[in-house]
Amino acid sequence: MSSLNWRNLFRQTSQLQFKAQDNYTLNVRKKTKVKKQEHVKLIWIRINRREIYAQSVGVCYGQNGNNLPSAQDVVQLYKSNGIGRMRIYAPDGATLNALKGSNIELILDVPNANLQSLSADYSAAVQWVQNNVVAYSSDVKFRYISVGNEVDPNTDTAQYVNYVLPAMQNVYKALGAANLQGQIKVSTAAYMGLIGVSYPPANGAFKDNVKSFIQPIISFLVQNNAPLLANIYPYFARSDNPSSVPLDYALFTGQPNGAYTNLFDAMLDAFYSAVESEGGSNMEIVVSESGWPSAGGADASVANAQTYYSNLIKHVKGTTGTPKKPGKAIETYLFAMFDENQKSGAETEKHFGLFSPDKQPKYQLTFN
């Protein structure tokens, strides 16, 4: 909820209190009842405001390692560090069971490999939802279902492009059949690779051959009041263009570049501009991944990662927002909980963990 809405709620509360005091026809019992109701409302506002800010940072739990702690230990590590949100990249019974009663909110992915079957067969989507959501929904706080991750017409994930939206629609319908549509939002995780123009952020736009893929997805999200998930990595923007992207600007420690004091905001606002140009003018974007590696490549160091993570957490938990979307916290998920020694790709991919596999923190961070 925006700061404006908080002010409106407090203004409405004050008006109600004044009306109760000014109306001399009210007896003492009615006055007492009104005051108690308004007092409860103020408490509710304060509690929920604290929860919104405290829970604005989550952490992605990748499992591409052969030396990681048990799911039970992982959930305990989240709880002991005050991490209130988690993302997992595929249904995992051990993790879902460990999350029961934890109050940790969850993004659950439908893996790309499952998109074709869920898009072609509604009954398959029903079964997926029953097995992986309904079976745990009384004890696990599902927040979003991310149907696919970083599907892109221009990469080797192009094979999944035609399946994303139909799979989203079937999962959404299956959640409705289970009476969970109002509790769990259905989305998909996009990434900066879909953006063709990123600077200036106000001119942000999707690549021409991406628009026919993303526009119907944006329409679906708008229709169902759901956010788009987006993976935002200033590290990769810096590593791809070191001569154009200053390191301090990527780490939140540089001088302002016009209206922008950091690359994260510029990238996120470019995404907002691109989404708006395709019909999503009032749609929220949730940052479903952002991180910095501690080893394996240029600028990948413990010192830089410490700086990035600590500054990112402070920024997204506050009410500064971005120049395009000011005055509110930014729902963000850090990538990732652990270093993953079996992660494919560049060497840096193995070193994004906030914790070592032995559960020892790599950085001094405060999550809540």
Phi, psi and chi 1 to 4 in degrees:
 res  aa     phi    psi   chi1   chi2   chi3   chi4
   1 MET       -  137.0 -177.2  179.0  -69.3      -
   2 SER   -73.5  162.4   69.5      -      -      -
   3 SER   -62.4  -32.4   57.6      -      -      -
   4 LEU   -61.2  -42.1  178.1   60.4      -      -
   5 ASN   -65.6  -36.2  -74.9  -22.9      -      -
   6 TRP   -62.0  -43.6  -71.8  117.7      -      -
   7 ARG   -62.4  -40.0  -71.3 -162.9  -65.5  -88.4
   8 ASN   -62.5  -41.7  -72.3  -20.0      -      -
   9 LEU   -63.3  -42.3  -79.0  170.9      -      -
  10 PHE   -68.0  -37.4  -80.4  110.7      -      -
  11 ARG   -63.1  -43.8 -171.1  179.4  -62.2  117.3
  12 GLN   -63.1  -39.0  -68.8  166.0    6.6      -
  13 THR   -61.8  -45.7  -61.6      -      -      -
  14 SER   -63.2  -41.8  -60.9      -      -      -
  15 GLN   -61.5  -41.0  -70.7  170.1  -10.5      -
  16 LEU   -63.9  -39.2  -75.2  168.6      -      -
  17 GLN   -66.4  -42.4  -70.5  172.3  -34.3      -
  18 PHE   -64.1  -40.9  -70.8  139.0      -      -
  19 LYS   -61.6  -39.9  -73.6  178.2 -178.9  177.7
  20 ALA   -65.5  -36.7      -      -      -      -
  21 GLN   -74.0  -36.2  -67.6  167.2    1.0      -
  22 ASP   -78.6  -22.9  -67.3  -17.9      -      -
  23 ASN   -83.0   97.6 -169.2  -16.1      -      -
  24 TYR   -71.0   -9.6   63.7   86.8      -      -
  25 THR   -80.5  -12.9   61.4      -      -      -
  26 LEU   -71.4  135.8  -70.1  173.8      -      -
  27 ASN   -82.5  172.6   59.9   34.0      -      -
  28 VAL   -61.5  -38.2  173.0      -      -      -
  29 ARG   -63.2  -43.2 -179.1  176.8  -61.6  175.8
  30 LYS   -66.2  -39.4  -72.0 -177.2  178.0  178.6
  31 LYS   -62.1  -43.1  -73.1 -177.6 -179.7  178.9
  32 THR   -62.4  -41.4  -57.2      -      -      -
  33 LYS   -62.9  -44.4 -176.7  177.3 -179.9 -179.5
  34 VAL   -61.4  -44.9  169.2      -      -      -
  35 LYS   -62.3  -40.6  -70.8  178.4 -178.9  178.2
  36 LYS   -63.9  -42.2  -75.5 -177.5  177.7  178.8
  37 GLN   -62.6  -44.0  -72.3  172.7  -22.0      -
  38 GLU   -69.1  -35.5  -61.3  -49.6  -40.4      -
  39 HIS   -62.3  -42.7 -178.1   64.4      -      -
  40 VAL   -62.0  -41.9  169.5      -      -      -
  41 LYS   -61.3  -43.0 -178.7 -177.1  -73.0 -173.6
  42 LEU   -63.2  -41.5  -73.1  169.7      -      -
  43 ILE   -61.0  -44.6  -67.9  172.8      -      -
  44 TRP   -59.6  -42.6 -178.9   89.0      -      -
  45 ILE   -62.2  -47.3  -69.7  168.8      -      -
  46 ARG   -64.2  -43.0  -66.7 -173.7 -173.9  112.8
  47 ILE   -62.2  -48.4  -70.4  172.0      -      -
  48 ASN   -70.2  -31.0  -80.7  -85.8      -      -
  49 ARG   -64.8  -43.9 -179.9  167.0   56.2  177.9
  50 ARG   -60.6  -40.8  -74.4 -161.7  -61.6  -91.2
  51 GLU   -64.3  -40.6  -73.2  178.0   -8.5      -
  52 ILE   -61.4  -46.5  -73.6  170.9      -      -
  53 TYR   -72.2  -40.2  -67.5  118.0      -      -
  54 ALA   -66.2  -31.4      -      -      -      -
  55 GLN  -100.7   16.0  -61.1  -61.4  -29.1      -
  56 SER   -76.0  -13.7   63.7      -      -      -
  57 VAL  -112.9  126.7  176.4      -      -      -
  58 GLY  -117.5  177.1      -      -      -      -
  59 VAL  -137.0  134.2  178.1      -      -      -
  60 CYS   -77.6  136.1  -57.7      -      -      -
  61 TYR  -110.7   89.5  171.0   29.8      -      -
  62 GLY   -82.9  150.9      -      -      -      -
  63 GLN  -126.9   28.5  -59.5 -179.8   41.5      -
  64 ASN   -88.9   64.4  -69.9  -49.7      -      -
  65 GLY  -153.7  151.8      -      -      -      -
  66 ASN  -104.3   13.1   60.1    8.9      -      -
  67 ASN  -134.6   24.9   56.1   -5.4      -      -
  68 LEU   -86.9  156.0  -59.9 -179.2      -      -
  69 PRO   -66.3  166.2  -14.5   26.6      -      -
  70 SER   -65.4  156.7   69.4      -      -      -
  71 ALA   -57.7  -38.7      -      -      -      -
  72 GLN   -61.9  -43.0 -160.3   70.7   44.5      -
  73 ASP   -67.0  -35.6  -75.1  -10.0      -      -
  74 VAL   -64.2  -48.0  171.0      -      -      -
  75 VAL   -61.4  -39.3  170.4      -      -      -
  76 GLN   -63.5  -36.4 -175.3   56.4   45.4      -
  77 LEU   -66.5  -40.1 -166.2   60.1      -      -
  78 TYR   -58.1  -49.8  -88.8   71.5      -      -
  79 LYS   -64.1  -44.3  -68.0  167.9   65.5  176.5
  80 SER   -68.1  -21.5   64.1      -      -      -
  81 ASN  -100.4    5.2  -77.2  -83.5      -      -
  82 GLY    68.8   28.3      -      -      -      -
  83 ILE   -89.8  112.5  -56.0  169.2      -      -
  84 GLY   -97.3   -0.9      -      -      -      -
  85 ARG  -139.2  148.4  -71.3  176.9  176.4  159.5
  86 MET  -139.2  148.6  175.0 -170.8  -70.3      -
  87 ARG  -123.4  133.1  179.2 -176.0  178.8 -173.4
  88 ILE  -122.5  152.3   59.5  174.3      -      -
  89 TYR   -98.2    0.5  -66.6   89.2      -      -
  90 ALA  -166.0  153.7      -      -      -      -
  91 PRO   -60.2  135.1  -21.8   33.3      -      -
  92 ASP  -142.0  113.5  175.2   64.9      -      -
  93 GLY   -58.6  -39.4      -      -      -      -
  94 ALA   -64.0  -42.8      -      -      -      -
  95 THR   -68.1  -44.3  -57.8      -      -      -
  96 LEU   -63.4  -39.2  -68.5  168.9      -      -
  97 ASN   -66.3  -40.5  -80.2  -43.2      -      -
  98 ALA   -66.4  -27.5      -      -      -      -
  99 LEU   -77.2  -14.3  -76.2  168.0      -      -
 100 LYS   -56.6  127.4  -71.3 -179.4  177.0  179.3
 101 GLY    74.0    5.6      -      -      -      -
 102 SER   -84.4  -19.8   67.4      -      -      -
 103 ASN    67.1   11.3  -72.0  -40.5      -      -
 104 ILE   -78.4  126.6  -66.2  171.5      -      -
 105 GLU   -81.0  145.3  -65.8 -177.6  -61.1      -
 106 LEU  -127.3  133.8 -178.3   67.0      -      -
 107 ILE   -96.5  121.7  -59.6  178.0      -      -
 108 LEU  -110.7  124.7  173.8   62.4      -      -
 109 ASP   -87.7  144.5  -82.0   31.8      -      -
 110 VAL   -90.9  113.3  174.3      -      -      -
 111 PRO   -59.3  150.4  -21.8   33.0      -      -
 112 ASN   -54.6  -35.9  -68.9  -13.0      -      -
 113 ALA   -63.9  -19.4      -      -      -      -
 114 ASN   -95.2   -4.5  -64.7  149.0      -      -
 115 LEU   -64.1  -41.7  -65.1  176.1      -      -
 116 GLN   -61.8  -46.6 -176.7  175.0    5.0      -
 117 SER   -66.9  -38.4   62.0      -      -      -
 118 LEU   -74.1  -26.3  -61.4 -168.5      -      -
 119 SER   -77.8  -32.1   69.0      -      -      -
 120 ALA   -86.4  -20.9      -      -      -      -
 121 ASP  -140.4  108.2 -175.5   -1.8      -      -
 122 TYR   -59.7  -37.1  169.5   63.3      -      -
 123 SER   -63.6  -31.8   63.7      -      -      -
 124 ALA   -66.7  -37.7      -      -      -      -
 125 ALA   -66.6  -40.2      -      -      -      -
 126 VAL   -60.1  -45.0  169.0      -      -      -
 127 GLN   -64.8  -40.7 -165.9   63.1   53.8      -
 128 TRP   -61.6  -46.3 -168.4   94.2      -      -
 129 VAL   -64.6  -42.0  167.4      -      -      -
 130 GLN   -61.9  -46.2  -73.1  -69.6  -32.2      -
 131 ASN   -72.2  -35.7  -69.0  -14.8      -      -
 132 ASN  -111.0  -12.5  -57.4  -53.1      -      -
 133 VAL  -122.7  -60.5 -179.1      -      -      -
 134 VAL   -58.2  -40.4  175.4      -      -      -
 135 ALA   -61.7  -19.0      -      -      -      -
 136 TYR  -120.5   -4.9  -57.2   94.3      -      -
 137 SER   -66.0  -22.0   60.7      -      -      -
 138 SER   -74.4  -19.5   62.3      -      -      -
 139 ASP  -124.1  -10.1  -59.4  -57.8      -      -
 140 VAL  -118.3  135.2  175.5      -      -      -
 141 LYS   -92.9   84.8  -62.1  179.8   71.2  171.4
 142 PHE   -70.9  131.0  -67.5   93.5      -      -
 143 ARG  -105.4  -51.7 -173.5  167.4  179.0   82.6
 144 TYR  -136.2  150.4  -51.2  117.2      -      -
 145 ILE  -106.5  118.0  -54.7  -62.1      -      -
 146 SER   -95.1  108.8  177.2      -      -      -
 147 VAL   -89.7   91.2 -177.2      -      -      -
 148 GLY    93.2  153.2      -      -      -      -
 149 ASN  -135.3  119.9 -178.0   54.1      -      -
 150 GLU    55.0   41.9  -63.2 -171.7   -6.7      -
 151 VAL   -73.4  133.1  174.6      -      -      -
 152 ASP  -145.8  127.0 -176.6  -14.8      -      -
 153 PRO   -61.1  -14.6  -20.5   31.6      -      -
 154 ASN  -107.1    9.7  -60.9  -62.8      -      -
 155 THR  -128.8 -172.3   69.4      -      -      -
 156 ASP   -71.2   -3.6   58.1    2.8      -      -
 157 THR   -87.8    3.3   61.7      -      -      -
 158 ALA   -57.8  -26.0      -      -      -      -
 159 GLN   -62.4  -17.8   59.9 -176.9  -54.7      -
 160 TYR  -100.0   -4.1  -56.0  116.1      -      -
 161 VAL   -54.8  -44.9  163.0      -      -      -
 162 ASN   -74.9   -6.0  -67.1  -29.4      -      -
 163 TYR  -102.9  -17.8  -53.4  136.3      -      -
 164 VAL   -62.6  -56.8  176.6      -      -      -
 165 LEU   -63.8  -47.5 -179.6   57.8      -      -
 166 PRO   -59.6  -35.6  -23.2   33.2      -      -
 167 ALA   -67.3  -40.9      -      -      -      -
 168 MET   -59.3  -44.6  -68.8  173.0   70.0      -
 169 GLN   -63.5  -41.7  -68.0  167.7  -28.7      -
 170 ASN   -69.1  -39.1  -79.3  -17.2      -      -
 171 VAL   -66.0  -41.6  169.1      -      -      -
 172 TYR   -60.0  -45.6  176.4   82.6      -      -
 173 LYS   -64.2  -39.9 -176.0  178.4  176.0 -177.1
 174 ALA   -66.2  -37.2      -      -      -      -
 175 LEU   -64.2  -38.1  -73.0  171.4      -      -
 176 GLY   -63.0  -41.4      -      -      -      -
 177 ALA   -63.8  -25.5      -      -      -      -
 178 ALA   -95.5    9.5      -      -      -      -
 179 ASN    59.9   35.0  -65.6  -42.9      -      -
 180 LEU  -116.8    3.7  -66.3  172.2      -      -
 181 GLN   -59.9  -37.0 -128.2  168.6   41.1      -
 182 GLY   -77.5  -13.6      -      -      -      -
 183 GLN   -99.7  -30.7  -59.4  175.9   35.6      -
 184 ILE  -125.0  126.1  -54.6  168.0      -      -
 185 LYS   -90.4  144.4  -60.8  -66.5 -173.7 -179.5
 186 VAL  -106.0  129.1  175.3      -      -      -
 187 SER  -146.6 -166.6 -171.8      -      -      -
 188 THR  -145.0  156.9 -171.4      -      -      -
 189 ALA  -100.1  113.5      -      -      -      -
 190 ALA   -94.2 -177.5      -      -      -      -
 191 TYR  -157.2  171.9   77.7  125.2      -      -
 192 MET   -66.5  -17.2  -72.7  -60.2  -64.0      -
 193 GLY   -62.7  -17.6      -      -      -      -
 194 LEU   -82.1  -13.8  -57.9  179.9      -      -
 195 ILE   -86.8  128.3  -58.4  -64.7      -      -
 196 GLY   -93.8  -35.2      -      -      -      -
 197 VAL  -123.3  122.0  177.5      -      -      -
 198 SER  -121.1   -8.8   61.2      -      -      -
 199 TYR  -140.5  134.8 -170.2   84.0      -      -
 200 PRO   -66.7  155.3   25.3  -33.9      -      -
 201 PRO   -55.1  -31.7  -28.5   36.7      -      -
 202 ALA   -64.3  -20.7      -      -      -      -
 203 ASN   -99.9   12.4  -66.5  -15.2      -      -
 204 GLY   -53.2  136.7      -      -      -      -
 205 ALA  -153.0  148.3      -      -      -      -
 206 PHE   -72.9  154.3  -68.7  106.0      -      -
 207 LYS   -58.5  147.9  -65.8  174.3 -179.2  175.5
 208 ASP   -55.8  -42.7  -72.1  -18.6      -      -
 209 ASN   -83.5    3.1   70.4  -27.2      -      -
 210 VAL   -94.4  -25.5  168.5      -      -      -
 211 LYS   -59.4  -40.6  -67.5  178.1  179.8  178.7
 212 SER   -68.3  -22.9   60.5      -      -      -
 213 PHE   -81.3  -46.2  160.8   62.2      -      -
 214 ILE   -85.6  -28.7 -159.7   68.0      -      -
 215 GLN   -62.3  -45.0 -164.5  -78.9  -33.6      -
 216 PRO   -64.2  -30.9  -21.4   33.6      -      -
 217 ILE   -67.0  -43.6  -69.6  173.1      -      -
 218 ILE   -61.1  -42.0  -69.1  171.5      -      -
 219 SER   -60.5  -42.0  -64.6      -      -      -
 220 PHE   -61.8  -44.2  171.0   85.3      -      -
 221 LEU   -66.1  -42.1  -64.4  173.7      -      -
 222 VAL   -61.6  -45.4  169.2      -      -      -
 223 GLN   -59.3  -33.9 -179.5 -179.1   -3.6      -
 224 ASN  -105.9   13.5  -64.4  -62.0      -      -
 225 ASN    52.1   46.4 -166.8   30.3      -      -
 226 ALA  -116.1  150.3      -      -      -      -
 227 PRO   -82.0  160.6   33.2  -35.8      -      -
 228 LEU   -90.3  135.9  177.9   67.1      -      -
 229 LEU   -89.0  140.4  -50.8 -177.1      -      -
 230 ALA  -142.3  132.2      -      -      -      -
 231 ASN   -91.3  118.3  -58.6  -21.9      -      -
 232 ILE  -120.7  116.6  -53.8  -72.0      -      -
 233 TYR  -128.4   94.3  -76.7   93.3      -      -
 234 PRO   -57.4  -28.3  -29.5   37.9      -      -
 235 TYR   -57.1  -46.1  172.0   77.7      -      -
 236 PHE   -71.4  -33.7  -69.3  122.2      -      -
 237 ALA   -62.8  -40.2      -      -      -      -
 238 ARG   -67.9  -46.3  158.1   71.8 -178.5  173.5
 239 SER   -68.3  -29.4   63.1      -      -      -
 240 ASP   -77.6  -26.9  -70.3  -15.8      -      -
 241 ASN  -139.0   62.5  -60.5  -78.2      -      -
 242 PRO   -62.6  -28.1   21.4  -32.2      -      -
 243 SER   -76.7  -20.7   60.9      -      -      -
 244 SER  -104.2  -21.1  -57.9      -      -      -
 245 VAL  -115.5  104.8 -179.8      -      -      -
 246 PRO   -62.9  142.6  -20.4   31.8      -      -
 247 LEU   -61.1  -43.1  177.2   60.9      -      -
 248 ASP   -65.6  -30.6   56.2    0.3      -      -
 249 TYR   -67.0  -36.0 -174.1   54.0      -      -
 250 ALA   -74.0  -24.3      -      -      -      -
 251 LEU   -98.2    9.0  -67.6  174.2      -      -
 252 PHE    70.0   19.9  -65.4   86.3      -      -
 253 THR  -118.9    7.0   58.8      -      -      -
 254 GLY   -92.3  179.6      -      -      -      -
 255 GLN   -80.6  152.6  -63.9  -58.6  -50.3      -
 256 PRO   -57.4  141.9  -24.2   34.1      -      -
 257 ASN  -112.6   87.3 -177.5    0.7      -      -
 258 GLY    70.0 -126.1      -      -      -      -
 259 ALA   -79.1   -8.3      -      -      -      -
 260 TYR  -107.7  133.1  -71.6   87.0      -      -
 261 THR  -101.5   -7.0   60.9      -      -      -
 262 ASN  -157.4  158.0   63.6   80.7      -      -
 263 LEU   -72.1  -33.9 -178.4   55.9      -      -
 264 PHE   -55.4  -49.4  175.8   87.2      -      -
 265 ASP   -62.2  -41.0  -78.0   -5.8      -      -
 266 ALA   -63.0  -41.4      -      -      -      -
 267 MET   -67.4  -43.7  -65.6  172.2   73.1      -
 268 LEU   -65.0  -41.5 -178.7   53.4      -      -
 269 ASP   -68.9  -32.8  -83.8   -3.6      -      -
 270 ALA   -61.5  -38.4      -      -      -      -
 271 PHE   -65.4  -44.1 -131.8  114.1      -      -
 272 TYR   -59.2  -42.9  -93.5  115.4      -      -
 273 SER   -64.0  -41.5  -64.9      -      -      -
 274 ALA   -63.0  -43.5      -      -      -      -
 275 VAL   -63.6  -42.2  166.0      -      -      -
 276 GLU   -61.6  -39.1  -72.5  177.6    2.1      -
 277 SER   -67.8  -15.2   68.8      -      -      -
 278 GLU  -108.2   19.5  -59.7  -55.8  -39.3      -
 279 GLY   100.2    8.8      -      -      -      -
 280 GLY  -108.8   49.4      -      -      -      -
 281 SER   -63.7  -29.5   58.0      -      -      -
 282 ASN  -110.9   13.8  -64.4  -44.5      -      -
 283 MET   -85.3  139.5 -164.7  173.4   71.7      -
 284 GLU   -82.8  152.2  -69.1  -64.9  -39.7      -
 285 ILE  -118.0  126.9  -65.7  176.5      -      -
 286 VAL  -100.3  127.9  169.6      -      -      -
 287 VAL   -80.6  101.6  178.8      -      -      -
 288 SER   -86.0  -10.4   45.0      -      -      -
 289 GLU  -155.6  139.6  -71.4 -178.0   13.9      -
 290 SER  -162.5  135.7 -169.1      -      -      -
 291 GLY  -166.9  178.5      -      -      -      -
 292 TRP  -144.8  128.8 -163.6  -75.7      -      -
 293 PRO   -78.0  154.1   29.3  -34.0      -      -
 294 SER   -97.6   -6.8   60.0      -      -      -
 295 ALA  -165.2  167.3      -      -      -      -
 296 GLY   101.6   -3.6      -      -      -      -
 297 GLY  -171.0  178.8      -      -      -      -
 298 ALA   -59.8  136.1      -      -      -      -
 299 ASP    66.0    3.9  -59.4  -40.5      -      -
 300 ALA   -88.9  103.7      -      -      -      -
 301 SER  -149.6  159.9   68.7      -      -      -
 302 VAL   -61.5  -40.5  169.9      -      -      -
 303 ALA   -63.7  -46.6      -      -      -      -
 304 ASN   -66.3  -40.2  -75.0  -16.9      -      -
 305 ALA   -65.2  -41.4      -      -      -      -
 306 GLN   -57.6  -45.9  167.7   76.2   56.4      -
 307 THR   -63.4  -46.1  -60.3      -      -      -
 308 TYR   -63.6  -50.6 -179.1   76.4      -      -
 309 TYR   -64.1  -44.6  -77.0  120.0      -      -
 310 SER   -66.5  -40.2   51.4      -      -      -
 311 ASN   -70.4  -37.3  -73.5  -23.2      -      -
 312 LEU   -63.7  -46.5  175.6   64.0      -      -
 313 ILE   -59.3  -47.5  -68.8  168.8      -      -
 314 LYS   -59.9  -41.3 -179.9  179.5  178.2 -179.2
 315 HIS   -67.7  -50.0 -179.9   59.6      -      -
 316 VAL   -75.0  -22.9  -59.0      -      -      -
 317 LYS   -79.6  -21.3  -75.2  174.5   60.5 -179.8
 318 GLY   -79.5 -171.0      -      -      -      -
 319 THR  -112.3   15.8   57.2      -      -      -
 320 THR   -68.6  -41.6  -56.6      -      -      -
 321 GLY    67.7 -151.2      -      -      -      -
 322 THR  -116.2  165.5   70.8      -      -      -
 323 PRO   -56.1  -33.9  -31.5   38.6      -      -
 324 LYS   -81.2  -31.9 -169.7  174.0 -176.6   65.3
 325 LYS  -129.4   71.2  -60.7  -74.6 -175.5  176.6
 326 PRO   -80.9  164.5   30.6  -34.8      -      -
 327 GLY    82.7   20.4      -      -      -      -
 328 LYS  -155.4  157.5   60.5 -178.1  179.6 -179.2
 329 ALA   -68.3  158.9      -      -      -      -
 330 ILE  -115.4  112.6  -56.5  166.3      -      -
 331 GLU   -64.4  119.7 -175.0  175.1  -16.1      -
 332 THR  -140.4  142.6  -60.2      -      -      -
 333 TYR  -120.0  119.7  -65.9   75.8      -      -
 334 LEU   -76.2  143.6  -50.3 -177.8      -      -
 335 PHE  -115.2  117.8 -174.2   88.8      -      -
 336 ALA  -143.0  180.0      -      -      -      -
 337 MET   -66.7  -43.8 -166.5   64.0  172.8      -
 338 PHE  -130.4  153.8  -59.9  104.5      -      -
 339 ASP   -62.6  139.0  -74.4  -19.1      -      -
 340 GLU  -122.4  105.3  -61.5  172.7   72.6      -
 341 ASN   -76.0   -6.8   64.7   -1.1      -      -
 342 GLN  -111.2   12.7  -66.5 -179.6  -41.9      -
 343 LYS   -69.8  135.2 -166.5   84.4 -176.0  -71.8
 344 SER   -84.2  171.2   59.6      -      -      -
 345 GLY    96.6 -156.5      -      -      -      -
 346 ALA   -63.0  159.2      -      -      -      -
 347 GLU   -59.6  -32.9 -179.8   62.0   23.6      -
 348 THR   -59.0  -28.7   51.6      -      -      -
 349 GLU   -59.2  -23.0  -66.4  -71.2  -17.0      -
 350 LYS   -85.1   -2.7  -62.5  179.5  172.5   66.6
 351 HIS  -128.8   34.0  -58.2  -77.4      -      -
 352 PHE   -94.1    1.0  -84.9   89.3      -      -
 353 GLY   -67.5  142.8      -      -      -      -
 354 LEU   -80.8  -23.1  -56.6  176.6      -      -
 355 PHE  -128.9  152.0  -66.5   82.9      -      -
 356 SER   -78.8  160.8  -61.0      -      -      -
 357 PRO   -57.7  -21.2  -28.7   37.5      -      -
 358 ASP   -83.5   10.4   63.1    1.3      -      -
 359 LYS    75.7    8.2  -60.4 -176.3  -71.0 -175.4
 360 GLN   -83.3  134.5  -65.9  -57.3  -55.5      -
 361 PRO   -68.2  139.1   24.8  -33.0      -      -
 362 LYS   -86.0  -20.5  -69.6  166.9   62.7  179.6
 363 TYR  -136.8  161.5  -43.1  108.2      -      -
 364 GLN   -93.8  100.9  -62.8  -58.6  -50.1      -
 365 LEU  -129.8  149.0  -59.4  174.1      -      -
 366 THR  -117.8  119.7  -59.0      -      -      -
 367 PHE   -92.0  -23.0  -62.0   95.2      -      -
 368 ASN  -123.3      -   57.5   16.6      -      -
